[in-house]
Amino acid sequence: MTNSPIPGIPTYMQWFTIERKLGTPRIAGFHTITGEALAVQMRWPGGGFVWNTPVAVHVQRRGHTVVHPVRDLTRIAQFAVAIVTVMLVLSLRQEGKRDSP
């Protein structure tokens, strides 16, 4: 490994990272609320791509922290549509192979 700013990750792997990040804590009444997100980053010379999605909300009161997961229904629906599409394409390919002489 070379001089990597991230311990344990070689320099050549720094073009792609996945990490969980905590947001800025906010105080609401007697609660401290902190968001947590999953960040996927791809970098290349002259640009890059960053994708963030919420993962959880940390709620702290009187020293006790409760973590509430975020269920992203849109992402679940998109994943289901993608799976159904792949299954449909594969079944149509199989059907086409059976019909050809």
Backbone as a chain_set.jsonl record, in Angstrom:
{"seq": "MTNSPIPGIPTYMQWFTIERKLGTPRIAGFHTITGEALAVQMRWPGGGFVWNTPVAVHVQRRGHTVVHPVRDLTRIAQFAVAIVTVMLVLSLRQEGKRDSP", "coords": {"N": [[0.831, -1.18, 0.0], [0.36, 2.263, -0.624], [0.915, 5.763, 0.213], [-1.844, 6.284, 1.604], [-4.656, 8.299, 2.378], [-6.762, 7.172, 3.703], [-6.772, 4.796, 6.115], [-5.754, 1.461, 5.543], [-6.829, 1.219, 3.015], [-5.779, 0.887, -0.238], [-4.166, 3.298, -2.43], [-4.949, 3.098, -5.124], [-7.561, 2.216, -4.904], [-9.135, 4.316, -4.147], [-10.882, 5.556, -5.848], [-13.396, 4.626, -5.593], [-15.721, 4.582, -3.036], [-17.591, 3.496, -0.193], [-19.493, 4.543, 2.445], [-20.818, 5.087, 5.76], [-22.39, 7.915, 7.061], [-22.766, 10.278, 9.666], [-25.06, 12.876, 10.26], [-25.39, 16.4, 11.095], [-26.036, 16.931, 14.489], [-29.261, 17.763, 15.735], [-31.199, 19.711, 17.942], [-34.264, 19.176, 19.456], [-36.554, 20.165, 21.52], [-36.35, 18.121, 24.292], [-34.841, 16.264, 23.026], [-32.131, 14.967, 21.089], [-31.481, 14.824, 17.768], [-30.147, 12.942, 15.172], [-29.275, 12.39, 11.858], [-28.497, 9.572, 9.755], [-26.662, 8.517, 6.97], [-26.06, 6.62, 3.971], [-23.352, 6.772, 1.893], [-22.26, 6.622, -1.386], [-19.494, 6.891, -3.37], [-17.954, 7.711, -6.409], [-15.062, 8.467, -8.091], [-13.308, 10.155, -10.667], [-10.781, 11.42, -12.908], [-11.371, 14.808, -13.292], [-14.043, 14.733, -12.505], [-16.917, 13.095, -11.015], [-19.158, 10.975, -9.082], [-21.726, 11.032, -6.724], [-23.8, 9.403, -4.443], [-26.325, 9.538, -2.137], [-28.233, 8.104, 0.487], [-30.811, 7.971, 2.92], [-30.383, 6.195, 5.997], [-30.852, 5.761, 8.741], [-32.306, 7.216, 11.737], [-31.07, 8.7, 14.566], [-32.139, 9.034, 17.808], [-31.703, 10.745, 20.702], [-32.159, 10.878, 24.179], [-31.801, 11.982, 27.401], [-29.331, 10.635, 27.651], [-29.783, 8.133, 26.556], [-29.882, 6.373, 23.55], [-31.89, 5.794, 20.755], [-32.216, 4.006, 17.805], [-33.792, 4.527, 14.819], [-34.652, 2.831, 12.0], [-34.699, 3.819, 8.538], [-37.056, 3.188, 6.183], [-37.03, 3.032, 2.884], [-39.45, 3.259, 0.738], [-39.705, 3.827, -1.967], [-37.243, 3.025, -3.056], [-37.387, 0.283, -2.52], [-39.584, -0.396, -4.13], [-38.527, 0.239, -6.667], [-36.464, -1.649, -6.81], [-37.991, -4.0, -6.807], [-39.381, -3.711, -9.245], [-37.205, -3.822, -11.004], [-36.303, -6.477, -10.589], [-38.567, -7.937, -11.444], [-38.58, -7.149, -14.12], [-36.142, -8.255, -15.072], [-36.717, -10.974, -14.687], [-38.877, -11.244, -16.468], [-37.657, -10.661, -18.951], [-35.787, -12.777, -19.089], [-37.559, -14.983, -19.137], [-38.905, -14.504, -21.543], [-36.798, -14.784, -23.335], [-36.229, -17.504, -23.041], [-38.629, -18.541, -23.967], [-38.502, -17.713, -26.626], [-36.339, -19.243, -27.528], [-37.414, -21.811, -27.431], [-39.397, -21.71, -29.378], [-38.033, -21.353, -31.784], [-36.844, -23.125, -34.702]], "CA": [[0.0, 0.0, 0.0], [1.092, 3.523, -0.689], [0.466, 6.778, 1.167], [-3.287, 6.442, 1.494], [-5.235, 9.06, 3.475], [-7.692, 6.301, 4.402], [-5.998, 3.632, 6.556], [-6.181, 0.145, 5.098], [-7.306, 1.223, 1.632], [-4.711, 1.31, -1.142], [-4.442, 4.509, -3.193], [-5.651, 2.795, -6.366], [-8.965, 1.917, -4.619], [-9.833, 5.493, -3.652], [-11.838, 6.061, -6.826], [-14.711, 4.114, -5.216], [-15.867, 4.412, -1.589], [-18.919, 3.372, 0.404], [-19.362, 4.808, 3.877], [-21.968, 5.606, 6.492], [-22.053, 9.218, 7.62], [-23.723, 10.896, 10.576], [-25.288, 14.284, 9.982], [-25.253, 17.343, 12.204], [-27.08, 16.733, 15.5], [-30.233, 18.843, 15.912], [-31.89, 19.624, 19.226], [-35.694, 19.45, 19.382], [-37.064, 19.951, 22.873], [-35.401, 17.376, 25.119], [-34.264, 15.223, 22.177], [-31.089, 15.275, 20.106], [-31.79, 13.999, 16.604], [-29.041, 12.887, 14.213], [-29.53, 11.534, 10.706], [-27.392, 8.74, 9.273], [-26.836, 8.254, 5.541], [-25.093, 5.794, 3.26], [-22.807, 7.545, 0.776], [-21.471, 5.893, -2.379], [-18.765, 7.892, -4.147], [-17.061, 7.261, -7.48], [-14.302, 9.623, -8.557], [-12.401, 9.99, -11.794], [-10.181, 12.715, -13.23], [-12.279, 15.808, -13.835], [-15.436, 14.599, -12.097], [-17.26, 12.01, -10.116], [-20.559, 10.683, -8.836], [-22.01, 10.803, -5.307], [-25.183, 9.013, -4.21], [-26.619, 9.446, -0.708], [-29.569, 7.648, 0.834], [-30.956, 7.893, 4.375], [-30.332, 4.841, 6.541], [-31.452, 5.716, 10.071], [-32.373, 8.436, 12.536], [-30.683, 8.446, 15.952], [-32.832, 9.934, 18.724], [-31.086, 10.629, 22.022], [-32.808, 11.608, 25.267], [-31.268, 11.639, 28.725], [-28.21, 9.711, 27.533], [-30.169, 6.89, 25.891], [-30.064, 6.562, 22.112], [-32.72, 4.828, 20.035], [-31.974, 4.116, 16.366], [-34.97, 4.204, 14.017], [-34.254, 2.643, 10.6], [-35.507, 4.471, 7.514], [-37.444, 2.252, 5.125], [-37.262, 3.803, 1.669], [-40.387, 2.476, -0.059], [-39.428, 4.047, -3.387], [-36.119, 2.158, -3.423], [-37.889, -1.095, -2.507], [-40.41, -0.553, -5.331], [-37.635, 0.224, -7.827], [-35.784, -2.939, -6.806], [-38.975, -5.005, -7.214], [-39.614, -3.544, -10.685], [-36.009, -4.315, -11.696], [-36.31, -7.942, -10.507], [-39.633, -8.424, -12.325], [-38.132, -6.919, -15.496], [-35.131, -9.27, -15.397], [-37.407, -12.263, -14.803], [-39.664, -11.212, -17.699], [-36.728, -10.76, -20.085], [-35.264, -14.149, -19.131], [-38.612, -15.916, -19.558], [-39.153, -14.278, -22.972], [-35.674, -15.374, -24.075], [-36.436, -18.958, -23.024], [-39.769, -18.802, -24.849], [-38.011, -17.538, -27.993], [-35.473, -20.379, -27.865], [-38.259, -22.992, -27.631], [-40.171, -21.556, -30.609], [-37.188, -21.375, -32.985], [-36.572, -24.51, -35.136]], "C": [[0.874, 1.242, 0.0], [0.526, 4.503, 0.324], [-1.02, 7.067, 0.987], [-3.81, 7.279, 2.65], [-6.25, 8.248, 4.267], [-6.937, 5.044, 4.803], [-6.601, 2.327, 6.042], [-6.684, 0.077, 3.672], [-6.187, 1.702, 0.728], [-5.137, 2.514, -1.979], [-5.238, 4.206, -4.454], [-7.129, 2.483, -6.146], [-9.758, 3.157, -4.221], [-10.799, 6.085, -4.666], [-13.255, 5.625, -6.48], [-14.77, 3.919, -3.708], [-17.34, 4.282, -1.226], [-18.734, 3.603, 1.893], [-20.669, 5.314, 4.456], [-21.537, 6.902, 7.157], [-23.167, 9.688, 8.544], [-23.836, 12.372, 10.241], [-25.054, 15.14, 11.218], [-26.372, 17.094, 13.212], [-27.961, 17.98, 15.62], [-30.954, 18.625, 17.234], [-33.339, 20.042, 19.021], [-36.295, 19.136, 20.746], [-36.001, 19.28, 23.725], [-34.68, 16.283, 24.326], [-33.138, 15.789, 21.32], [-31.272, 14.286, 18.966], [-30.648, 14.098, 15.6], [-29.407, 11.927, 13.089], [-28.287, 10.748, 10.32], [-27.675, 8.388, 7.816], [-25.745, 7.324, 5.034], [-24.653, 6.582, 2.038], [-21.954, 6.635, -0.099], [-20.824, 6.941, -3.27], [-17.882, 7.205, -5.18], [-16.383, 8.507, -8.024], [-13.426, 9.231, -9.729], [-11.847, 11.356, -12.139], [-11.201, 13.654, -13.884], [-13.726, 15.658, -13.403], [-15.663, 13.46, -11.132], [-18.759, 11.882, -9.957], [-20.718, 10.409, -7.349], [-23.491, 10.477, -5.183], [-25.361, 8.827, -2.708], [-28.04, 8.933, -0.523], [-29.673, 7.562, 2.357], [-31.004, 6.445, 4.846], [-31.076, 4.765, 7.871], [-31.511, 7.114, 10.677], [-32.061, 8.039, 13.972], [-31.366, 9.493, 16.829], [-32.269, 9.692, 20.117], [-31.866, 11.48, 23.017], [-32.28, 11.07, 26.582], [-30.187, 10.563, 28.644], [-28.524, 8.388, 26.866], [-30.457, 7.182, 24.42], [-30.893, 5.424, 21.535], [-32.496, 5.076, 18.547], [-33.221, 3.634, 15.632], [-34.533, 4.032, 12.564], [-35.22, 3.364, 9.662], [-35.79, 3.442, 6.429], [-37.85, 3.073, 3.905], [-38.141, 2.978, 0.73], [-40.163, 2.652, -1.555], [-38.3, 3.137, -3.855], [-36.552, 0.694, -3.469], [-38.73, -1.357, -3.76], [-39.548, -0.603, -6.59], [-36.908, -1.111, -7.938], [-36.738, -4.041, -7.275], [-39.251, -4.922, -8.714], [-38.423, -4.076, -11.478], [-35.978, -5.84, -11.706], [-37.368, -8.523, -11.449], [-39.229, -8.261, -13.788], [-37.114, -7.962, -15.928], [-35.79, -10.635, -15.572], [-38.22, -12.337, -16.094], [-38.775, -11.364, -18.933], [-36.186, -12.181, -20.208], [-36.322, -15.145, -19.593], [-38.939, -15.738, -21.038], [-38.027, -14.851, -23.827], [-35.827, -16.89, -24.148], [-37.574, -19.343, -23.965], [-39.347, -18.69, -26.308], [-37.129, -18.691, -28.434], [-36.3, -21.634, -28.135], [-39.012, -22.922, -28.961], [-39.32, -21.652, -31.868], [-36.844, -22.818, -33.358], [-35.125, -24.889, -35.032]], "O": [[1.975, 1.258, 0.551], [-0.254, 4.119, 1.196], [-1.392, 8.007, 0.283], [-3.457, 7.014, 3.799], [-6.567, 8.607, 5.401], [-6.498, 4.292, 3.933], [-7.813, 2.124, 6.104], [-6.941, -1.014, 3.162], [-5.689, 2.814, 0.905], [-6.327, 2.725, -2.211], [-6.12, 4.983, -4.821], [-7.894, 2.484, -7.11], [-10.961, 3.051, -3.979], [-11.484, 7.056, -4.344], [-14.218, 6.183, -7.006], [-13.963, 3.174, -3.15], [-18.212, 4.875, -1.862], [-17.918, 2.94, 2.532], [-21.508, 5.883, 3.757], [-20.457, 6.983, 7.742], [-24.351, 9.523, 8.251], [-22.836, 13.038, 9.972], [-24.58, 14.66, 12.247], [-27.542, 17.051, 12.831], [-27.465, 19.106, 15.608], [-31.279, 17.495, 17.598], [-33.618, 21.114, 18.486], [-36.516, 17.972, 21.081], [-34.891, 19.793, 23.871], [-33.978, 15.46, 24.913], [-33.187, 16.94, 20.885], [-31.225, 13.072, 19.164], [-30.231, 15.194, 15.223], [-29.802, 10.788, 13.339], [-27.163, 11.202, 10.532], [-28.793, 8.007, 7.469], [-24.652, 7.255, 5.597], [-25.484, 7.012, 1.239], [-21.042, 5.964, 0.384], [-21.51, 7.777, -3.857], [-17.162, 6.254, -4.875], [-17.046, 9.484, -8.374], [-12.876, 8.131, -9.781], [-12.399, 12.365, -11.7], [-11.808, 13.32, -14.901], [-14.578, 16.398, -13.896], [-14.734, 12.936, -10.518], [-19.532, 12.585, -10.607], [-19.944, 9.648, -6.77], [-24.338, 11.175, -5.74], [-24.637, 8.054, -2.081], [-28.94, 9.285, -1.285], [-28.728, 7.129, 3.017], [-31.585, 5.581, 4.188], [-31.838, 3.828, 8.109], [-30.868, 8.052, 10.206], [-32.706, 7.152, 14.532], [-31.194, 10.693, 16.621], [-32.345, 8.584, 20.647], [-32.192, 12.636, 22.75], [-32.308, 9.867, 26.84], [-30.14, 9.672, 29.492], [-27.616, 7.591, 26.63], [-31.184, 8.119, 24.092], [-30.632, 4.249, 21.793], [-32.574, 6.212, 18.081], [-33.654, 2.493, 15.795], [-34.083, 4.999, 11.948], [-36.407, 3.499, 9.958], [-34.867, 2.892, 5.829], [-38.893, 3.728, 3.905], [-37.647, 2.107, 0.014], [-40.405, 1.727, -2.331], [-38.387, 2.542, -4.929], [-36.132, -0.052, -4.354], [-38.608, -2.413, -4.38], [-39.812, -1.404, -7.486], [-36.753, -1.645, -9.036], [-36.346, -4.914, -8.048], [-39.345, -5.951, -9.383], [-38.607, -4.714, -12.514], [-35.657, -6.439, -12.732], [-37.101, -9.486, -12.167], [-39.504, -9.138, -14.607], [-37.209, -8.5, -17.031], [-35.457, -11.371, -16.501], [-38.25, -13.381, -16.746], [-39.108, -12.112, -19.853], [-36.131, -12.731, -21.308], [-36.015, -16.057, -20.36], [-39.223, -16.72, -21.723], [-38.275, -15.35, -24.924], [-35.583, -17.492, -25.193], [-37.491, -20.346, -24.674], [-39.785, -19.483, -27.141], [-37.165, -19.081, -29.601], [-35.925, -22.443, -28.984], [-39.242, -23.949, -29.6], [-39.841, -22.002, -32.927], [-36.583, -23.645, -32.484], [-34.757, -26.016, -35.361]]}, "num_chains": 1, "name": "protein.A"}
